[in-house]
Amino acid sequence: MFQGVLPALVTPFTKDGKIDETALKKLVDFQINNHVDGLVPVGTTGESPTLSPEECEVVIRTVVDQARGRVPVIAGTGANSTEKAIHLTRKAKELGVTASLQVAPYYNKPTQEGFYRHFTAIADSVDIPLIIYNIPGRTGKNIENSTMLKLAEHKNIVAVKEASGSIPQMMDLIAQKPDSFTVLSGDDNLTFPLMALGGKGVISVACNLVPDRMSELVKAALKGDWDRARQLHYSLLPLFKGIFIETNPIPIKAAMAMKGQINEIYRLPMCPMSDANREILTGVLKELRII
């Protein structure tokens, strides 16, 4: 169920800073109409750290209702408090999500045993598939493969969004994991190499903008059409670099605004990108005929 291309959805805001439900519904349909394999709202790309619990519910409910069962919805309900993560995951299940994305606890930097107990407690408390999100660049701590392999033994822990940036770590995990456990890329630019090593897709930022191209890349890789997948990877590589020229989700929201999909509105501490970087990003988007 959890393979292919899964967009990490941005959260669009109105000009007065509220959730833009109309724009969000359009984004859901845009993604589904371009053959994505699922939707991932209220993750880092969705500016979840600055959304209130009530706003998270609005986003999740809107995405679930608009998706209407056409694709799975995997809601970001992680937290650096185990009790809070359990509460958020229970609420998301009530709202009808298919699964939950659980980020590694950030700032408090657990030990490996702490990671194991945290995710196991959530998996034991809420009977819903969990995708673990390993992103040490944001959380400050890497989930080591020995810990991930122990977690993969739990019936409710079904996949990892792997964004460590370490190909050796990803390769060793794929080599040792059980067949029931899926490794997904958490970085657009590593989707092709990870899938060549046995990964099954990506939770993608770029997909917000070009779901058709990302879907084609991932589907080619899943079919073993490596020449086509490689060609698509290199054609999109300037975009992958451009949308991370500043902290995500600043560039992707700027690009989507240039394309007319959303208002370019952020929640502090996210703020508009510098003029110099905006010029670079605009050039990339024009070169790839996105705008």
C-alpha positions as CSV (number, residue, x, y, z in Angstrom):
1,M,0.0,0.0,0.0
2,F,2.7,2.5,0.9
3,Q,4.9,2.8,-2.1
4,G,5.2,5.0,-5.1
5,V,5.1,8.8,-5.0
6,L,3.4,10.4,-2.0
7,P,3.4,14.2,-1.9
8,A,4.3,15.9,1.4
9,L,1.5,18.5,1.0
10,V,2.1,22.2,1.8
11,T,-0.5,23.9,3.9
12,P,-1.9,26.9,1.9
13,F,-3.0,30.0,3.9
14,T,-5.3,32.8,3.1
15,K,-4.0,36.4,3.0
16,D,-5.2,36.8,6.6
17,G,-3.2,33.8,7.7
18,K,-6.0,31.2,8.1
19,I,-6.1,27.7,6.5
20,D,-7.1,28.1,2.9
21,E,-9.4,25.1,2.6
22,T,-10.4,25.9,-1.0
23,A,-6.8,25.9,-2.2
24,L,-6.1,22.8,-0.2
25,K,-9.0,20.9,-1.9
26,K,-7.7,22.0,-5.3
27,L,-4.2,20.7,-4.4
28,V,-5.7,17.3,-3.4
29,D,-7.5,16.9,-6.7
30,F,-4.5,18.2,-8.6
31,Q,-2.3,15.5,-7.0
32,I,-4.8,12.7,-7.5
33,N,-5.5,13.6,-11.1
34,N,-1.8,13.3,-11.7
35,H,-1.6,9.8,-10.4
36,V,0.0,10.0,-7.0
37,D,-0.1,7.0,-4.8
38,G,-1.1,8.8,-1.5
39,L,-1.2,12.1,0.3
40,V,0.8,13.2,3.3
41,P,-0.6,16.3,5.0
42,V,0.6,18.1,8.1
43,G,4.2,17.1,7.9
44,T,7.2,19.4,8.0
45,T,6.4,20.6,4.5
46,G,2.9,21.4,5.8
47,E,4.4,23.7,8.5
48,S,3.0,21.5,11.2
49,P,5.1,23.0,14.0
50,T,3.2,26.3,13.6
51,L,-0.3,24.8,13.2
52,S,-2.6,24.6,16.3
53,P,-4.1,21.1,17.1
54,E,-7.4,22.5,15.8
55,E,-5.8,23.6,12.5
56,C,-4.2,20.2,12.1
57,E,-7.6,18.6,12.4
58,V,-9.0,21.0,9.8
59,V,-6.2,20.1,7.4
60,I,-6.5,16.4,7.9
61,R,-10.3,16.4,7.7
62,T,-10.2,18.5,4.5
63,V,-7.7,16.2,2.8
64,V,-9.5,13.0,3.9
65,D,-12.9,14.3,2.8
66,Q,-11.6,15.6,-0.6
67,A,-9.6,12.4,-1.3
68,R,-12.8,10.4,-0.8
69,G,-10.9,7.2,-0.5
70,R,-9.2,7.5,-3.9
71,V,-5.7,7.3,-2.4
72,P,-4.4,6.7,1.1
73,V,-4.0,9.6,3.4
74,I,-1.0,9.5,5.7
75,A,-1.2,12.3,8.3
76,G,1.9,13.7,10.1
77,T,1.0,13.1,13.8
78,G,4.4,12.9,15.4
79,A,5.7,14.8,18.4
80,N,8.6,15.0,20.8
81,S,6.2,14.0,23.5
82,T,5.0,10.3,23.3
83,E,1.8,11.1,25.0
84,K,1.0,13.9,22.6
85,A,1.9,11.8,19.6
86,I,-0.5,9.1,20.8
87,H,-3.3,11.7,21.2
88,L,-2.7,13.2,17.8
89,T,-2.6,9.8,16.1
90,R,-5.8,8.7,17.8
91,K,-7.5,11.9,16.6
92,A,-6.2,11.4,13.0
93,K,-7.6,7.8,13.0
94,E,-11.0,9.2,14.1
95,L,-10.8,11.6,11.2
96,G,-10.4,8.7,8.8
97,V,-6.7,8.6,7.8
98,T,-5.1,5.5,6.4
99,A,-1.9,5.7,8.3
100,S,0.3,8.1,10.3
101,L,3.8,9.6,9.7
102,Q,5.8,9.7,12.9
103,V,8.8,12.0,13.0
104,A,11.7,11.2,15.3
105,P,11.3,13.2,18.5
106,Y,13.1,16.5,18.0
107,Y,15.1,18.7,20.4
108,N,15.0,16.3,23.3
109,K,17.2,13.8,21.3
110,P,16.3,10.4,22.7
111,T,18.7,7.5,23.0
112,Q,18.2,4.6,20.6
113,E,16.3,2.8,23.4
114,G,14.2,6.0,23.8
115,F,13.4,5.9,20.1
116,Y,12.4,2.3,20.3
117,R,10.1,2.8,23.3
118,H,8.5,6.0,21.9
119,F,7.5,4.5,18.5
120,T,6.5,1.2,20.1
121,A,4.2,3.0,22.6
122,I,2.4,4.7,19.7
123,A,2.2,1.5,17.7
124,D,0.8,-0.3,20.7
125,S,-1.7,2.4,21.5
126,V,-3.2,3.1,18.1
127,D,-4.0,0.3,15.7
128,I,-3.1,2.1,12.5
129,P,-0.1,1.7,10.2
130,L,2.9,3.9,11.1
131,I,5.6,5.2,8.9
132,I,8.7,6.3,10.8
133,Y,10.3,9.6,9.7
134,N,14.1,9.7,10.2
135,I,15.5,13.2,9.5
136,P,18.5,13.9,11.7
137,G,19.2,17.2,10.0
138,R,16.0,18.6,11.6
139,T,15.7,16.5,14.7
140,G,19.3,16.4,15.8
141,K,19.5,12.6,16.2
142,N,19.7,9.7,13.8
143,I,17.6,6.5,14.2
144,E,20.2,3.8,13.7
145,N,19.5,0.8,11.6
146,S,19.6,-1.6,14.6
147,T,16.8,0.4,16.1
148,M,14.8,0.6,12.9
149,L,15.1,-3.2,12.4
150,K,13.7,-3.8,15.9
151,L,10.8,-1.4,15.1
152,A,10.1,-3.2,11.8
153,E,9.2,-6.3,13.8
154,H,6.0,-4.5,15.1
155,K,2.9,-5.3,13.0
156,N,1.8,-1.7,12.9
157,I,5.2,-0.2,11.9
158,V,5.2,-0.7,8.1
159,A,7.7,1.7,6.6
160,V,10.3,4.5,7.0
161,K,10.7,7.8,5.4
162,E,14.5,7.8,5.2
163,A,16.0,11.3,5.1
164,S,19.3,10.7,6.8
165,G,21.1,11.5,3.5
166,S,23.3,8.4,4.0
167,I,23.3,6.0,1.1
168,P,25.3,3.4,3.1
169,Q,22.7,3.5,5.9
170,M,19.8,3.2,3.5
171,M,21.6,0.4,1.6
172,D,22.3,-1.6,4.8
173,L,18.7,-1.1,6.0
174,I,17.2,-2.4,2.8
175,A,19.6,-5.4,2.8
176,Q,18.5,-6.5,6.3
177,K,14.8,-5.4,6.6
178,P,11.9,-7.9,6.5
179,D,9.8,-8.1,3.3
180,S,6.9,-6.5,5.1
181,F,8.8,-3.3,5.8
182,T,9.1,-0.5,3.1
183,V,11.9,2.0,2.7
184,L,10.8,5.3,1.1
185,S,13.1,8.2,0.3
186,G,12.6,11.4,2.2
187,D,14.7,13.4,-0.3
188,D,13.6,14.0,-3.8
189,N,17.2,14.0,-5.1
190,L,17.9,10.6,-3.6
191,T,14.8,8.9,-5.0
192,F,16.4,7.3,-8.0
193,P,19.5,5.9,-6.2
194,L,17.5,4.7,-3.3
195,M,15.0,2.9,-5.6
196,A,17.9,1.4,-7.5
197,L,19.0,-0.1,-4.2
198,G,15.5,-1.5,-3.4
199,G,13.6,1.4,-2.0
200,K,9.9,1.6,-3.1
201,G,9.3,5.3,-3.6
202,V,9.4,8.8,-2.1
203,I,7.5,11.1,0.2
204,S,8.1,14.1,-2.1
205,V,8.3,17.9,-1.8
206,A,8.7,18.4,-5.5
207,C,5.5,16.5,-6.1
208,N,3.5,19.5,-4.9
209,L,4.6,21.2,-8.1
210,V,5.2,18.5,-10.7
211,P,3.2,15.4,-9.6
212,D,3.0,14.1,-13.2
213,R,6.8,14.1,-13.6
214,M,7.5,12.6,-10.2
215,S,4.9,9.9,-10.8
216,E,6.5,9.0,-14.1
217,L,10.0,8.8,-12.5
218,V,8.9,6.6,-9.7
219,K,6.7,4.3,-11.8
220,A,9.5,3.8,-14.3
221,A,11.8,2.8,-11.4
222,L,9.2,0.4,-9.9
223,K,8.9,-1.2,-13.4
224,G,12.7,-1.5,-13.7
225,D,12.9,1.0,-16.6
226,W,16.1,2.4,-15.2
227,D,17.1,4.3,-18.4
228,R,13.8,6.3,-18.3
229,A,14.0,6.8,-14.5
230,R,17.6,8.0,-14.8
231,Q,16.6,10.4,-17.6
232,L,13.8,11.9,-15.5
233,H,16.0,12.1,-12.4
234,Y,18.6,14.2,-14.2
235,S,16.0,16.4,-15.9
236,L,14.4,17.2,-12.5
237,L,17.7,17.5,-10.5
238,P,17.8,21.3,-11.0
239,L,14.4,21.5,-9.4
240,F,15.3,19.2,-6.5
241,K,18.2,21.5,-5.8
242,G,16.2,24.7,-6.3
243,I,13.4,23.8,-3.9
244,F,16.0,23.4,-1.1
245,I,17.9,26.5,-1.8
246,E,16.4,27.8,1.5
247,T,14.7,25.9,4.3
248,N,11.8,23.8,3.2
249,P,8.9,24.7,2.6
250,I,9.9,28.3,1.7
251,P,11.0,27.6,-1.9
252,I,8.3,25.1,-2.8
253,K,5.6,27.5,-1.6
254,A,7.2,30.3,-3.5
255,A,7.3,28.2,-6.7
256,M,3.7,27.1,-6.2
257,A,2.7,30.7,-5.8
258,M,4.5,31.6,-9.0
259,K,2.5,28.9,-10.7
260,G,-0.7,30.3,-9.3
261,Q,-1.6,27.3,-7.1
262,I,-1.5,29.1,-3.7
263,N,-0.8,32.4,-2.0
264,E,2.8,32.9,-0.9
265,I,1.9,33.0,2.8
266,Y,4.0,31.5,5.5
267,R,3.8,31.1,9.3
268,L,6.7,32.7,11.2
269,P,9.5,31.7,11.7
270,M,9.2,30.7,8.0
271,C,9.4,33.8,5.9
272,P,9.7,34.8,2.2
273,M,13.0,33.9,0.5
274,S,15.7,36.3,-0.4
275,D,15.6,38.2,-3.7
276,A,18.8,36.5,-4.9
277,N,17.5,33.0,-4.2
278,R,14.1,33.9,-5.7
279,E,15.8,34.9,-8.9
280,I,17.7,31.5,-9.0
281,L,14.5,29.6,-8.3
282,T,12.6,31.5,-11.0
283,G,15.3,30.7,-13.5
284,V,15.0,27.0,-12.7
285,L,11.3,27.0,-13.0
286,K,11.4,28.7,-16.4
287,E,14.1,26.5,-17.7
288,L,12.0,23.4,-16.8
289,R,8.9,25.1,-18.3
290,I,7.0,24.9,-15.0
291,I,6.1,28.6,-15.2
